[in-house]
Amino acid sequence: MHGLRPLSVAIALAQAGSAAVLDLPIWFRNTYALVQLQVGTPARDHLLLFDTGSGTSWMADKECADRACLNNSGFPRTGYDPNASTTSVDLGVYNSIDYLGGATGGLTYSDFFEIGGISWNQTFIAANQSSWSFIPGDGFLGMGFSSIAQPATKTVVEMMIEEGLLDEPKFGLYYGKEFEFTGEAGDAAGEGILTLGGSREGKYVEGDMTWLPVRKDLNGTVYQLWRSTLRKFTGTRHLGGDDDNDGQPALNETLEWDAGKANGVFDTGAGTISVPDGRIDAIYRTIGWSYDDLYWGRYVPLCTDFNASWAVTFTFSDDGVDLYHVAITGDRLAHSGFAGRDDACFPPFDSSGSEGLVLFGQSFMRQFYTVYDFGSTRVEDYKPRIGFGELKVEFRPPIEGDRGERQ
């Protein structure tokens, strides 16, 4: 193993024998969530967007970071320079990745990554091209499954599991309370924590966790994404129409999918909740809104329209018998700034472009404590699951709009 080096960010380290639980503070810049780690010898700090929707980590190379790749983020980038690292190894493979929101590509390398005094040899792409012009960091930290990683690469967490570096084969996530900038305009980490090798339910969660089984690919052979089989969507609205509901009855409307026809994908690299095109009209109707009016600009949702008088519940199941419900009230989906107005909030759902896909992004997951558990240290024995926990009052993010902070 490579020699240990100090990390410049404050990272808590709890060791159990040769394994560890690592807490990485989360930085927010322009609403992008990133974590800091060190790469190369001598080690250099890099800020990477952690992405459960992809498998390969990448960072801009020096030329891309300095001048060759467009940077509209307002933040400088630190490029990876293989010539400046004595432990850099060119693997002789050129890889490219097409995401839903952009693309990147470059030569594949291995070099030492370090977190909290723990170092290991990691594979990644040094990107010489990238269309991610608004990313206020150096690249992505792939946290899906290695089955979808590019040739000659593996995910960071799975490589750490293979090396026996983590106490448990899991990671946990608390986003914190600030989702635009942390520190002074994004120059430091906030309260959020990404935990590798364990999870912190005891600290952050009120009550029990809700665990969703992770679904394999369509052929039933390998795990690819952190996704679960979606069976129902239920919209609930109280006819009283305000936060207190005035004792009025609730109106419930439910949409259903046959087994295997819809997936809920939990993607930290996404921003919103994206729902199937063919269901988006009906989904908005369940909460008393008109998607047609939203689409054509006839209705601009005010932040006061995001309140506890309505809620949505997503129901998951592999077999149709064991049902798992994750619910959220309308006030927790408020995000101001829509149409350039402080009093208007962004619509809670957009289109996923696929009839079978509901994509859960940051706007949803930051309202919970989430745990991603592989279930085993051996790929052939994986039994992955995703856990959702209601945050304790002191860790809940503020509610936007005119209602002040959650009490």
VOPAGU-2260 file (C-alpha; in pm, 1 decimal, decimal comma):
REM VOPAGU-2260
SITE   aa  ch    i         X         Y         Z
SITE  MET   A    0       0,0       0,0       0,0
SITE  HIS   A    1     113,2     352,7     -75,1
SITE  GLY   A    2     244,5     569,2     208,6
SITE  LEU   A    3     -17,2     752,7     414,1
SITE  ARG   A    4     -61,5    1126,9     372,8
SITE  PRO   A    5    -258,5    1388,5     571,2
SITE  LEU   A    6    -586,2    1519,1     422,6
SITE  SER   A    7    -641,2    1892,8     420,6
SITE  VAL   A    8   -1016,3    1878,9     485,2
SITE  ALA   A    9   -1157,8    1782,6     823,8
SITE  ILE   A   10   -1251,6    1413,8     800,5
SITE  ALA   A   11   -1351,2    1196,2    1092,2
SITE  LEU   A   12   -1188,5     852,6    1091,8
SITE  ALA   A   13   -1302,5     559,8    1305,3
SITE  GLN   A   14   -1093,1     249,5    1254,4
SITE  ALA   A   15   -1186,4    -110,3    1330,0
SITE  GLY   A   16    -873,8    -318,7    1277,6
SITE  SER   A   17    -757,8    -248,4     923,1
SITE  ALA   A   18   -1101,1    -121,9     810,0
SITE  ALA   A   19   -1248,0     223,7     849,8
SITE  VAL   A   20   -1558,9     437,7     853,5
SITE  LEU   A   21   -1489,3     764,5     671,5
SITE  ASP   A   22   -1698,4    1080,8     698,0
SITE  LEU   A   23   -1650,7    1318,2     404,6
SITE  PRO   A   24   -1793,8    1669,3     450,8
SITE  ILE   A   25   -2012,3    1787,1     163,0
SITE  TRP   A   26   -1949,7    2109,2     -24,5
SITE  PHE   A   27   -2224,6    2290,6    -214,0
SITE  ARG   A   28   -2143,3    2517,3    -504,4
SITE  ASN   A   29   -2418,4    2648,4    -731,7
SITE  THR   A   30   -2646,0    2369,2    -592,2
SITE  TYR   A   31   -2393,7    2097,0    -691,7
SITE  ALA   A   32   -2291,8    1862,1    -406,7
SITE  LEU   A   33   -1923,2    1762,3    -395,7
SITE  VAL   A   34   -1669,4    1592,5    -169,1
SITE  GLN   A   35   -1294,3    1642,5    -143,1
SITE  LEU   A   36   -1025,8    1374,6    -168,4
SITE  GLN   A   37    -661,0    1356,4    -266,7
SITE  VAL   A   38    -511,5    1205,0    -579,6
SITE  GLY   A   39    -154,4    1123,4    -689,2
SITE  THR   A   40     195,0    1150,7    -544,6
SITE  PRO   A   41     250,3    1414,8    -424,0
SITE  ALA   A   42    -119,0    1428,9    -338,3
SITE  ARG   A   43    -342,4    1709,6    -463,8
SITE  ASP   A   44    -691,1    1801,2    -344,0
SITE  HIS   A   45    -977,5    1741,8    -586,6
SITE  LEU   A   46   -1347,6    1823,7    -547,6
SITE  LEU   A   47   -1572,0    1568,3    -718,6
SITE  LEU   A   48   -1948,7    1545,4    -758,9
SITE  PHE   A   49   -2060,2    1215,9    -602,0
SITE  ASP   A   50   -2290,4    1035,0    -843,7
SITE  THR   A   51   -2487,8     719,3    -760,5
SITE  GLY   A   52   -2610,8     713,6   -1121,1
SITE  SER   A   53   -2273,8     623,8   -1278,8
SITE  GLY   A   54   -1989,0     379,7   -1221,5
SITE  THR   A   55   -1666,9     544,1   -1341,5
SITE  SER   A   56   -1489,8     828,8   -1166,4
SITE  TRP   A   57   -1330,0    1098,8   -1377,9
SITE  MET   A   58   -1160,4    1432,6   -1340,4
SITE  ALA   A   59   -1049,8    1691,2   -1591,9
SITE  ASP   A   60    -688,5    1659,5   -1695,6
SITE  LYS   A   61    -458,7    1961,1   -1659,0
SITE  GLU   A   62    -509,7    2095,7   -2009,6
SITE  CYS   A   63    -887,6    2052,5   -1990,1
SITE  ALA   A   64    -901,6    2227,3   -1652,0
SITE  ASP   A   65    -667,1    2508,4   -1750,4
SITE  ARG   A   66    -798,9    2604,4   -2093,0
SITE  ALA   A   67    -930,4    2334,2   -2325,6
SITE  CYS   A   68   -1269,8    2266,4   -2163,7
SITE  LEU   A   69   -1536,1    2533,5   -2119,0
SITE  ASN   A   70   -1585,1    2641,8   -1756,4
SITE  ASN   A   71   -1898,0    2846,6   -1683,7
SITE  SER   A   72   -1913,4    2751,5   -1314,5
SITE  GLY   A   73   -1739,6    3056,2   -1171,4
SITE  PHE   A   74   -1494,6    2831,1    -983,5
SITE  PRO   A   75   -1141,5    2725,4   -1081,0
SITE  ARG   A   76   -1067,4    2359,4   -1145,4
SITE  THR   A   77    -768,4    2152,0   -1042,1
SITE  GLY   A   78    -674,1    1925,8   -1331,1
SITE  TYR   A   79    -512,5    1586,2   -1295,6
SITE  ASP   A   80    -157,0    1589,5   -1433,3
SITE  PRO   A   81     -16,0    1236,2   -1479,6
SITE  ASN   A   82     329,3    1381,2   -1539,2
SITE  ALA   A   83     325,9    1540,1   -1194,6
SITE  SER   A   84     243,9    1215,3   -1008,7
SITE  THR   A   85     511,9     951,9    -956,5
SITE  THR   A   86     243,3     683,1    -905,3
SITE  SER   A   87      38,9     755,0   -1219,5
SITE  VAL   A   88      -7,7     460,8   -1459,6
SITE  ASP   A   89    -152,1     500,3   -1810,2
SITE  LEU   A   90    -374,1     195,3   -1870,4
SITE  GLY   A   91    -373,9     245,7   -2247,3
SITE  VAL   A   92    -753,9     276,0   -2275,8
SITE  TYR   A   93    -952,6     571,8   -2405,3
SITE  ASN   A   94   -1301,3     588,8   -2252,4
SITE  SER   A   95   -1597,8     818,2   -2311,8
SITE  ILE   A   96   -1919,4     853,5   -2113,7
SITE  ASP   A   97   -2253,4     993,7   -2230,7
SITE  TYR   A   98   -2474,7    1105,6   -1943,3
SITE  LEU   A   99   -2828,6    1242,7   -1962,8
SITE  GLY   A  100   -2689,9    1592,9   -1904,3
SITE  GLY   A  101   -2349,9    1587,9   -2071,9
SITE  ALA   A  102   -2051,9    1388,4   -2193,4
SITE  THR   A  103   -1686,0    1340,7   -2110,3
SITE  GLY   A  104   -1391,5    1135,9   -2231,5
SITE  GLY   A  105   -1019,7    1080,0   -2194,8
SITE  LEU   A  106    -740,3     837,1   -2117,6
SITE  THR   A  107    -781,5     587,8   -1834,4
SITE  TYR   A  108    -531,2     586,4   -1547,7
SITE  SER   A  109    -469,0     428,5   -1213,2
SITE  ASP   A  110    -325,6     631,6    -927,8
SITE  PHE   A  111    -351,5     654,2    -552,5
SITE  PHE   A  112    -664,0     809,7    -403,6
SITE  GLU   A  113    -662,1     905,4     -37,6
SITE  ILE   A  114    -936,8     978,6     214,3
SITE  GLY   A  115    -874,3    1032,0     584,6
SITE  GLY   A  116    -530,7     868,9     587,1
SITE  ILE   A  117    -654,8     564,9     389,9
SITE  SER   A  118    -505,2     525,7      40,9
SITE  TRP   A  119    -560,2     276,6    -239,7
SITE  ASN   A  120    -490,6     236,4    -610,8
SITE  GLN   A  121    -794,6     362,9    -803,6
SITE  THR   A  122    -888,9     353,4   -1173,0
SITE  PHE   A  123   -1045,2     661,0   -1336,3
SITE  ILE   A  124   -1060,1     873,9   -1650,3
SITE  ALA   A  125    -843,1    1183,7   -1693,3
SITE  ALA   A  126   -1080,4    1379,0   -1916,6
SITE  ASN   A  127    -943,2    1579,7   -2207,1
SITE  GLN   A  128   -1295,7    1669,4   -2314,8
SITE  SER   A  129   -1608,8    1750,7   -2117,8
SITE  SER   A  130   -1936,9    1924,7   -2189,9
SITE  TRP   A  131   -2005,1    1969,1   -1816,3
SITE  SER   A  132   -1927,0    2339,6   -1830,8
SITE  PHE   A  133   -2128,5    2430,5   -1520,1
SITE  ILE   A  134   -1980,1    2171,1   -1282,6
SITE  PRO   A  135   -1801,3    2373,5   -1007,1
SITE  GLY   A  136   -1553,6    2093,5    -937,0
SITE  ASP   A  137   -1299,8    1873,0   -1108,4
SITE  GLY   A  138   -1520,1    1581,0   -1213,3
SITE  PHE   A  139   -1740,3    1293,9   -1091,9
SITE  LEU   A  140   -1705,7    1027,7    -822,9
SITE  GLY   A  141   -1888,9     723,6    -965,2
SITE  MET   A  142   -2091,2     546,7    -693,0
SITE  GLY   A  143   -2318,9     312,1    -887,5
SITE  PHE   A  144   -2211,5     -46,1    -954,5
SITE  SER   A  145   -1894,6    -150,3   -1136,9
SITE  SER   A  146   -2108,3    -349,5   -1383,5
SITE  ILE   A  147   -2181,1     -19,4   -1561,5
SITE  ALA   A  148   -1828,8     121,3   -1525,8
SITE  GLN   A  149   -1620,3     188,9   -1834,2
SITE  PRO   A  150   -1357,7     -69,3   -1943,6
SITE  ALA   A  151   -1058,2    -101,4   -1707,4
SITE  THR   A  152   -1235,8      93,8   -1429,4
SITE  LYS   A  153   -1431,9      17,9   -1111,2
SITE  THR   A  154   -1629,2     228,3    -867,6
SITE  VAL   A  155   -1446,5     384,4    -574,2
SITE  VAL   A  156   -1656,4     213,3    -306,7
SITE  GLU   A  157   -1629,2    -132,5    -465,5
SITE  MET   A  158   -1251,1     -99,8    -501,1
SITE  MET   A  159   -1228,8      -0,5    -134,6
SITE  ILE   A  160   -1447,3    -298,4     -39,8
SITE  GLU   A  161   -1225,3    -534,7    -240,3
SITE  GLU   A  162    -917,5    -399,5     -63,8
SITE  GLY   A  163   -1077,7    -454,6     277,6
SITE  LEU   A  164   -1051,4     -83,7     358,5
SITE  LEU   A  165   -1410,2     -27,9     474,3
SITE  ASP   A  166   -1571,0    -148,8     794,3
SITE  GLU   A  167   -1899,1    -236,7     617,2
SITE  PRO   A  168   -1996,5    -259,0     247,5
SITE  LYS   A  169   -2219,9      46,4     252,2
SITE  PHE   A  170   -2231,0     424,3     244,2
SITE  GLY   A  171   -2467,5     675,4     405,0
SITE  LEU   A  172   -2569,2    1026,0     305,6
SITE  TYR   A  173   -2690,4    1336,9     489,2
SITE  TYR   A  174   -2702,3    1641,5     265,2
SITE  GLY   A  175   -2712,9    1905,6     538,4
SITE  LYS   A  176   -2924,7    2222,3     536,2
SITE  GLU   A  177   -2757,5    2445,8     277,2
SITE  PHE   A  178   -2813,7    2349,1     -84,9
SITE  GLU   A  179   -2679,6    2641,2    -285,7
SITE  PHE   A  180   -2347,3    2741,0    -128,5
SITE  THR   A  181   -2164,1    2624,8     183,1
SITE  GLY   A  182   -1901,9    2829,7     362,8
SITE  GLU   A  183   -1854,8    3175,0     215,8
SITE  ALA   A  184   -1990,7    3131,7    -137,6
SITE  GLY   A  185   -1888,9    2768,0    -169,4
SITE  ASP   A  186   -1534,2    2792,9     -34,7
SITE  ALA   A  187   -1579,3    2534,7     244,8
SITE  ALA   A  188   -1779,8    2228,8     340,4
SITE  GLY   A  189   -2113,4    2247,9     519,1
SITE  GLU   A  190   -2295,6    2023,7     767,6
SITE  GLY   A  191   -2363,8    1746,2     517,2
SITE  ILE   A  192   -2171,7    1416,8     542,0
SITE  LEU   A  193   -2108,0    1132,2     298,6
SITE  THR   A  194   -2005,8     829,3     506,7
SITE  LEU   A  195   -1809,2     546,0     345,0
SITE  GLY   A  196   -1788,1     207,3     515,3
SITE  GLY   A  197   -2081,9     263,5     747,2
SITE  SER   A  198   -2385,7     480,1     813,4
SITE  ARG   A  199   -2505,7     719,0    1083,4
SITE  GLU   A  200   -2874,7     639,8    1137,3
SITE  GLY   A  201   -2834,2     668,0    1511,6
SITE  LYS   A  202   -2728,8    1030,0    1478,6
SITE  TYR   A  203   -2957,9    1154,2    1205,0
SITE  VAL   A  204   -3271,0     937,1    1189,8
SITE  GLU   A  205   -3595,4     961,9    1385,9
SITE  GLY   A  206   -3771,5     625,3    1400,5
SITE  ASP   A  207   -3706,7     325,6    1180,0
SITE  MET   A  208   -3549,5     309,3     835,9
SITE  THR   A  209   -3757,4     207,4     533,0
SITE  TRP   A  210   -3556,1     -38,1     323,9
SITE  LEU   A  211   -3614,5     -90,8     -48,5
SITE  PRO   A  212   -3478,8    -397,0    -231,8
SITE  VAL   A  213   -3248,5    -312,8    -523,4
SITE  ARG   A  214   -3344,1    -455,3    -862,0
SITE  LYS   A  215   -3102,2    -617,3   -1107,9
SITE  ASP   A  216   -3090,4    -537,0   -1479,6
SITE  LEU   A  217   -3372,6    -642,6   -1713,5
SITE  ASN   A  218   -3207,2    -980,4   -1768,0
SITE  GLY   A  219   -3184,1   -1039,7   -1394,6
SITE  THR   A  220   -2808,5   -1094,9   -1407,4
SITE  VAL   A  221   -2624,4    -800,3   -1246,9
SITE  TYR   A  222   -2686,9    -495,6   -1031,5
SITE  GLN   A  223   -2624,2    -174,1   -1222,5
SITE  LEU   A  224   -2795,3     119,3   -1052,5
SITE  TRP   A  225   -2940,8     196,8    -713,7
SITE  ARG   A  226   -3296,2     127,4    -829,7
SITE  SER   A  227   -3603,7     -43,8    -694,4
SITE  THR   A  228   -3922,6    -173,2    -855,7
SITE  LEU   A  229   -4190,8      97,1    -846,3
SITE  ARG   A  230   -4551,7     -22,5    -819,5
SITE  LYS   A  231   -4761,1     277,5    -716,8
SITE  PHE   A  232   -4769,7     654,8    -700,9
SITE  THR   A  233   -5028,1     811,6    -470,5
SITE  GLY   A  234   -5112,1    1179,0    -451,6
SITE  THR   A  235   -5297,9    1300,5    -143,2
SITE  ARG   A  236   -5454,0    1641,4     -95,5
SITE  HIS   A  237   -5670,7    1774,2     185,2
SITE  LEU   A  238   -5978,2    1955,4      67,2
SITE  GLY   A  239   -5923,9    2226,5     328,1
SITE  GLY   A  240   -5633,3    2343,3     115,9
SITE  ASP   A  241   -5403,1    2479,4     386,5
SITE  ASP   A  242   -5134,6    2350,0     617,7
SITE  ASP   A  243   -5378,2    2275,7     900,6
SITE  ASN   A  244   -5632,9    2111,0     667,1
SITE  ASP   A  245   -5920,6    2234,7     890,2
SITE  GLY   A  246   -6014,5    1876,2     966,2
SITE  GLN   A  247   -6114,1    1823,3     603,6
SITE  PRO   A  248   -6102,8    1475,9     450,1
SITE  ALA   A  249   -5817,9    1371,7     226,5
SITE  LEU   A  250   -5857,6    1291,9    -141,5
SITE  ASN   A  251   -5628,6    1011,4    -259,9
SITE  GLU   A  252   -5553,7     918,0    -619,7
SITE  THR   A  253   -5325,8     629,2    -712,6
SITE  LEU   A  254   -5144,6     530,8   -1030,5
SITE  GLU   A  255   -5017,2     174,0   -1062,3
SITE  TRP   A  256   -4757,6     -16,4   -1266,1
SITE  ASP   A  257   -4740,2    -388,7   -1332,5
SITE  ALA   A  258   -4446,9    -576,8   -1182,3
SITE  GLY   A  259   -4120,7    -498,9   -1360,1
SITE  LYS   A  260   -4268,1    -218,1   -1571,6
SITE  ALA   A  261   -4130,2      77,1   -1375,0
SITE  ASN   A  262   -3812,6     157,0   -1182,7
SITE  GLY   A  263   -3731,9     415,6    -923,6
SITE  VAL   A  264   -3366,9     516,0    -972,3
SITE  PHE   A  265   -3196,4     704,9    -689,1
SITE  ASP   A  266   -2941,1     931,3    -852,2
SITE  THR   A  267   -2742,2    1187,2    -651,8
SITE  GLY   A  268   -2621,2    1332,2    -981,0
SITE  ALA   A  269   -2976,4    1438,0   -1073,5
SITE  GLY   A  270   -3152,7    1744,9    -941,0
SITE  THR   A  271   -3527,1    1683,4    -941,1
SITE  ILE   A  272   -3795,9    1413,2    -946,1
SITE  SER   A  273   -3847,9    1303,1   -1305,7
SITE  VAL   A  274   -4155,1    1094,8   -1391,8
SITE  PRO   A  275   -4272,9     904,7   -1701,5
SITE  ASP   A  276   -4396,0    1121,1   -1990,3
SITE  GLY   A  277   -4720,6     930,1   -2022,7
SITE  ARG   A  278   -4803,6     970,5   -1654,5
SITE  ILE   A  279   -4695,9    1326,7   -1584,7
SITE  ASP   A  280   -5042,9    1477,6   -1650,3
SITE  ALA   A  281   -5207,7    1227,8   -1415,5
SITE  ILE   A  282   -4939,0    1270,7   -1149,7
SITE  TYR   A  283   -4996,9    1646,1   -1137,7
SITE  ARG   A  284   -5374,5    1593,8   -1123,5
SITE  THR   A  285   -5336,9    1387,1    -806,5
SITE  ILE   A  286   -5211,8    1696,9    -622,3
SITE  GLY   A  287   -5466,8    1927,9    -786,7
SITE  TRP   A  288   -5231,9    2088,4   -1039,4
SITE  SER   A  289   -5245,6    2107,5   -1418,7
SITE  TYR   A  290   -4932,0    2004,7   -1605,8
SITE  ASP   A  291   -5070,8    2164,6   -1920,2
SITE  ASP   A  292   -5100,7    2500,9   -1743,2
SITE  LEU   A  293   -4747,3    2464,5   -1604,9
SITE  TYR   A  294   -4604,2    2368,6   -1943,7
SITE  TRP   A  295   -4762,1    2659,6   -2131,0
SITE  GLY   A  296   -4691,0    2914,2   -1858,2
SITE  ARG   A  297   -5053,7    2974,3   -1765,2
SITE  TYR   A  298   -4973,0    2885,3   -1405,2
SITE  VAL   A  299   -4662,5    2989,8   -1212,6
SITE  PRO   A  300   -4645,9    2794,0    -883,7
SITE  LEU   A  301   -4591,9    3017,1    -583,9
SITE  CYS   A  302   -4386,2    2886,1    -295,1
SITE  THR   A  303   -4697,2    2918,8     -77,1
SITE  ASP   A  304   -4855,8    2649,8    -297,8
SITE  PHE   A  305   -4598,5    2407,2    -159,7
SITE  ASN   A  306   -4752,1    2319,8     175,0
SITE  ALA   A  307   -4847,5    2027,5     395,4
SITE  SER   A  308   -5201,3    2009,5     254,2
SITE  TRP   A  309   -5072,0    1773,1     -15,0
SITE  ALA   A  310   -4827,7    1485,1     -24,7
SITE  VAL   A  311   -4699,3    1215,1    -255,9
SITE  THR   A  312   -4619,1     853,4    -172,2
SITE  PHE   A  313   -4406,7     616,3    -379,7
SITE  THR   A  314   -4467,6     244,2    -321,7
SITE  PHE   A  315   -4205,0     -16,4    -410,5
SITE  SER   A  316   -4222,5    -394,9    -426,9
SITE  ASP   A  317   -4047,5    -684,6    -597,9
SITE  ASP   A  318   -4323,2    -940,5    -547,3
SITE  GLY   A  319   -4636,5    -726,3    -510,0
SITE  VAL   A  320   -4690,5    -859,2    -157,5
SITE  ASP   A  321   -4422,1    -684,8      47,5
SITE  LEU   A  322   -4485,3    -313,3      -1,9
SITE  TYR   A  323   -4247,9     -33,4      98,2
SITE  HIS   A  324   -4367,7     326,5     109,8
SITE  VAL   A  325   -4167,7     648,7      95,9
SITE  ALA   A  326   -4376,5     966,3     138,9
SITE  ILE   A  327   -4304,7    1337,8     130,3
SITE  THR   A  328   -4525,6    1642,4     188,7
SITE  GLY   A  329   -4548,6    1929,8     -56,1
SITE  ASP   A  330   -4374,0    2184,9     166,5
SITE  ARG   A  331   -4054,5    1977,2     154,8
SITE  LEU   A  332   -4038,2    1997,9    -225,6
SITE  ALA   A  333   -4024,4    2377,1    -241,7
SITE  HIS   A  334   -3726,6    2530,0    -421,8
SITE  SER   A  335   -3754,2    2901,9    -492,1
SITE  GLY   A  336   -3634,7    3096,5    -794,4
SITE  PHE   A  337   -3867,2    2964,6   -1065,0
SITE  ALA   A  338   -3923,3    3208,2   -1352,7
SITE  GLY   A  339   -3665,4    3435,9   -1189,6
SITE  ARG   A  340   -3899,2    3509,3    -897,5
SITE  ASP   A  341   -3820,0    3474,2    -528,8
SITE  ASP   A  342   -4185,7    3401,8    -449,2
SITE  ALA   A  343   -4220,1    3127,7    -713,3
SITE  CYS   A  344   -4095,7    2769,5    -669,6
SITE  PHE   A  345   -3990,2    2516,6    -930,9
SITE  PRO   A  346   -4253,3    2255,6   -1029,3
SITE  PRO   A  347   -4197,9    1938,4    -825,3
SITE  PHE   A  348   -4191,4    1696,0   -1121,6
SITE  ASP   A  349   -4048,2    1699,3   -1472,0
SITE  SER   A  350   -4034,3    1444,6   -1752,0
SITE  SER   A  351   -3791,4    1150,7   -1739,1
SITE  GLY   A  352   -3825,2    1074,2   -2111,4
SITE  SER   A  353   -3913,0     710,2   -2038,5
SITE  GLU   A  354   -4240,3     539,0   -1954,7
SITE  GLY   A  355   -4071,4     307,8   -1707,7
SITE  LEU   A  356   -3846,0     552,1   -1522,9
SITE  VAL   A  357   -3893,0     765,3   -1213,6
SITE  LEU   A  358   -3566,7     940,7   -1132,2
SITE  PHE   A  359   -3520,7    1059,7    -774,7
SITE  GLY   A  360   -3266,1    1339,0    -757,7
SITE  GLN   A  361   -3127,1    1565,5    -491,8
SITE  SER   A  362   -3450,4    1761,1    -431,0
SITE  PHE   A  363   -3607,6    1439,8    -298,6
SITE  MET   A  364   -3317,5    1264,9    -128,5
SITE  ARG   A  365   -3189,4    1561,7      68,3
SITE  GLN   A  366   -3509,8    1545,2     275,0
SITE  PHE   A  367   -3404,1    1204,8     415,0
SITE  TYR   A  368   -3104,9    1023,7     551,7
SITE  THR   A  369   -3022,7     758,1     290,9
SITE  VAL   A  370   -2814,1     440,9     313,3
SITE  TYR   A  371   -2678,8     239,9      19,3
SITE  ASP   A  372   -2597,5    -110,9     139,4
SITE  PHE   A  373   -2431,0    -370,9     -87,6
SITE  GLY   A  374   -2520,1    -646,8     158,3
SITE  SER   A  375   -2191,2    -832,5     110,8
SITE  THR   A  376   -1824,2    -777,3      38,4
SITE  ARG   A  377   -1840,4   -1031,8    -247,7
SITE  VAL   A  378   -1998,7    -932,2    -580,0
SITE  GLU   A  379   -2155,6   -1275,8    -626,3
SITE  ASP   A  380   -2321,8   -1245,2    -284,5
SITE  TYR   A  381   -2453,9    -888,6    -316,4
SITE  LYS   A  382   -2799,0    -830,3    -168,5
SITE  PRO   A  383   -2819,0    -451,9    -205,2
SITE  ARG   A  384   -3085,9    -233,9     -52,4
SITE  ILE   A  385   -3153,8     137,2     -13,5
SITE  GLY   A  386   -3268,1     281,7     319,0
SITE  PHE   A  387   -3466,3     598,8     385,8
SITE  GLY   A  388   -3490,9     757,1     729,5
SITE  GLU   A  389   -3686,6    1060,2     847,5
SITE  LEU   A  390   -3445,9    1321,5     975,8
SITE  LYS   A  391   -3451,1    1429,3    1336,3
SITE  VAL   A  392   -3586,0    1781,7    1383,0
SITE  GLU   A  393   -3244,2    1936,8    1440,9
SITE  PHE   A  394   -3113,0    1800,4    1109,2
SITE  ARG   A  395   -3408,6    1883,9     885,5
SITE  PRO   A  396   -3348,7    2146,0     617,4
SITE  PRO   A  397   -3546,5    2470,9     627,0
SITE  ILE   A  398   -3869,4    2495,8     432,6
SITE  GLU   A  399   -3854,7    2758,0     159,0
SITE  GLY   A  400   -4112,8    3028,6      95,9
SITE  ASP   A  401   -4292,9    3236,8     354,4
SITE  ARG   A  402   -4338,2    2961,9     614,6
SITE  GLY   A  403   -3995,2    2993,1     778,6
SITE  GLU   A  404   -3791,3    2703,5     911,2
SITE  ARG   A  405   -3942,8    2368,8    1007,8
SITE  GLN   A  406   -4029,2    2349,3    1374,1
